[in-house]
Amino acid sequence: MTPDEMNARIVRYGELMPCKTAFIDAHTPGSNQKENFTIIGGGVSESPDQHVHIGIPHGFNIGAAGQPPKCRNSLHSHRTAEVFFVLSGRWRFFWGRYGDAGEVVLEEGDVINIPTGIFRGFENIGTDYGMIMAVLGGDDAGGGVIWAPQVIEDAADHGLVLGDNGKLYDTKKGEALPGGVAPLPVLTEAEMKAYPEPTTADVVPRHVARYWDMVALGDRKPALVIGENGTLPDKPGFEVHLVTRGSATAEMHKHDLPSVLMPMRGHWTVKWDASGETHSVVLNPGDTMSLPEGVMHSAQPSMTGEASMFHVVATVEGAGPTWKG
């Protein structure tokens, strides 16, 4: 790929385009300051205002949420994997129908692979604007978001109605559901029984990985964070690795399926071969780079100091529920 072609597959942190009306809780007090970013893939936004940076299918989606202190994302569920790592700030993740079944606090670099089929939310409990990066399983991200009943009811009180076509309508702006479109019904009490209420002890050991533990495990070779034999065992249609200075290599290599580089700390020089020439680019924390399948490449820290990078690689397994193996 030429430098111009590869640059089109890089999304710089400082050039991310947010959407503040992405979801049904966009007007709900406590959630109305959050920003949603769709970086790779179509994402799960319910708003036509959502900007998609890279629409190329990868077998997974990459997104992000940016929130000021005390801002929260409302309780929802997905049918495929939802993996977060904290890029900046301090975050509380909570789950259960009312968000009181369990919770855990994550610091910068920590990873959580939230089990499918449970309602989850998250809140910035830091002192400054924070950002979490997300990987969603599947090209269609499981067909959208499933909201806890009270989220839909609260949203209606503040003028937002979600149609059964998956689109948002703002009644405060005079918008109405078009003919043939009904409001999305809330889940019934019988349907809610299918959503478990795991405790913190159920979730944390198998679904949370701490940054400095991953750095230690990645001293000689990249740490497999999420994968069949990973620190967090799962087969969500992708693997997540953490590459450190000690496990980075100058050896050129390729992948049979698309992959994504997401620096966490430090600056990284990525090199790739194209038409007999070697090209390079420097990635910074918060940047996202999509690597096509079959491209020979390498990635190494550009400067001294702490250096770490998440590497997301598609796998042949399709996206689906959390693996129970």
Number of C-alpha atoms within 10 A of each C-alpha: 15 14 14 8 9 17 14 13 20 21 21 16 13 8 9 18 16 20 21 19 22 23 26 29 29 22 20 18 13 15 21 18 21 25 21 24 24 26 28 26 23 22 28 21 23 20 18 11 12 21 20 19 20 19 16 16 14 24 25 30 25 25 22 21 20 22 26 20 18 16 20 23 22 25 24 20 25 25 22 26 30 21 22 23 25 23 23 21 22 22 25 16 20 22 26 22 22 17 19 14 16 18 20 15 14 23 17 20 24 21 26 23 25 25 23 19 19 22 25 27 18 22 23 27 21 17 11 14 17 22 23 25 20 23 22 27 29 25 20 18 25 20 14 16 17 18 20 22 18 15 17 22 16 17 20 19 11 17 19 24 25 23 19 14 13 17 19 23 22 19 14 10 9 8 13 14 18 9 6 8 14 13 16 14 12 16 15 9 9 7 9 14 11 10 14 15 19 15 14 15 10 11 18 17 11 16 18 21 21 16 19 12 12 23 22 12 19 22 16 14 16 24 23 22 27 25 19 16 12 15 20 21 20 24 25 29 21 28 21 23 22 28 31 29 24 17 17 22 16 12 10 13 14 16 15 13 17 22 23 21 24 24 25 25 20 19 22 26 16 19 18 22 17 14 7 6 9 13 15 15 14 14 25 18 19 22 20 23 23 22 23 19 15 12 18 17 20 19 24 23 25 16 11 9 10 12 22 28 29 23 21 22 22 24 20 12 11 17 24 18 18 19 14 7 7
